Amino acid sequence: GKFRYLAGVRVAEDAPVPAGMTSWVVPAQKYAIFVHRGPYKDMGNTIREVYEKGLPENGLTTVEGIDLERYEFARCPMPDGPESEVDLYAPVA
């Protein structure tokens, strides 16, 4: 399969789009939010745990949508640091 990965920031709907950039609207929907703690290189393990265990154990079913990762500098100052935290958003029914 294929996937599209992009980095972005929230802006006002009427904000001008700088040359060379694209605007992207994430549709409103229900998300389950999980936290990855630790180095970025280990995030794949957390994502696997979310989809194989976390969602089913909480009675949640994934739906088509946009998976999101949310980074906050205060919680993730060094992506490879053991104390780093990233929020993982999984679209669910």
Secondary structure, DSSP 8 states (H G I E B T S, - for coil): ------------TT----TT----------EEEEEEES-GGGHHHHHHHIIIIIHHHTT--B-SS--EEE--TTT-SSTTSTT-EEEEEEEB-
